[in-house]
Amino acid sequence: MRSIRPSFTRRRDRRRVLAVSGLAAALLFTATATGCGPGDDGAAGKPSATGSKSSGDDRIGIPRDIADRLAEHGIDVDKWRDGEWKDWDRDKWLSEARDFVNPVIEGLWKPERMKSAEDPDKTISSKDAAANQGVSDPAPAPVPARREKTPYHDFAAPVGKVFFDSPEGSMVCSGTVVADPRNPGRSNLVWTAGHCVHAGGGGGWYRNIAFVPAYNDLGKSGSGLAGATEREIAPYGQYWADWASTSKEWIEGGSESGGAGAAYDYAVLHVKPQSGSKSLEETVGNALEVDFSTPDAAKAGSMGAWGYPAAPPFNGLIMHKCVDRPGRLSLGQELPTMYRIGCTMTGGSSGGGWFRVVGGTTKLVSNTSIGPSDNTWLAGPRLGAGAEELYDTMSRT
């Protein structure tokens, strides 16, 4: 469905606090990047050469393990990069957890292609939302989505957009840079929704998955971005997923309306820069810790959701946020309850992080998964032991 966001800033000499009117919530996101691009020369500098090139030309090389995995499925790397990835025949649509492959195709995500990417809408009907009300709280009042302040790198540095290709065309979600416990200060991990990387039951892994932090950093309109350069659209460059993980429950039970997999609709990407060698956290200047304590909704305090809503009345160009006190949503007696907040963000905000302040520190506590067709609220999974195991595995391997 859609995503929501917290407030981050860059860790500089100053810290910015985002005060949300009407709610006692201050979500702080600071960033202290040493440069504004994936290279070492800052936003105005030219990106440095990629760390992995094929011999004899300047094309980005395919790591041997990725090439081997493609070969196992009868896929030629060069043909794949030259367009064979558009073949969504079931034999070509890899679905198992171990099958993820995502070789870099340099130049694929051009500014216009990013702008035209659509949202992978995940909605459920009012009837479905009303089911199993024994453990669901009343639907919250809508909270109007508010535009984030610009430049985004000063107010929401870890937030960005996730781009990918599906059988229906190019798609977009939202995502958040999260800390890597085994690589402090140098994380390359991005948190998003499972339905932003894998189609769920009966489908497979999406392709050409890339993360763009602080997309459209100055919050320009469509006309203002006419003829925009890639640097204006993607101030920190593009980070391609070289590995992705989502829950077994999403892979087996996820569906267009969330399905039984909605309560497990989360994913972690490990990314690498399309150009340059600096880590994502070093480039952006911040990465958030993840809160796996599954706090009770009634005691969790305020939560904020950030993202780039793309379905009308939004256009996917501007970062928005909602802050509310969460309630519970149950889609089945056998399923864990989800968090639910009032929010008018639409599809495209899917995968965007939900944040809360714990001991003065902003932490990611959920992500946007589903919402109703009238766009009055959002629901996200509670991140417990299964999510923590997935996260730890991504850090470890």
Beta strands, then each sheet from edge to edge (+ up, - down):
strand 1: 9-10
strand 2: 18-19
strand 3: 26-27
strand 4: 30-31
strand 5: 123-124
strand 6: 146-147
strand 7: 159-166
strand 8: 169-178
strand 9: 189-192
strand 10: 207-213
strand 11: 239-246
strand 12: 254-255
strand 13: 258-259
strand 14: 267-273
strand 15: 289-290
strand 16: 303-307
strand 17: 320-324
strand 18: 327-329
strand 19: 338-342
strand 20: 353-358
strand 21: 361-367
strand 22: 371-372
strand 23: 377-380
sheet 1: 1+ 4+
sheet 2: 2+ 3-
sheet 3: 5+ 22+
sheet 4: 6+ 17- 16+ 20- 21+ 15+
sheet 5: 7+ 8- 9+ 14- 11+ 10- 7+
sheet 6: 12+ 13-
sheet 7: 18+ 19- 23+
end
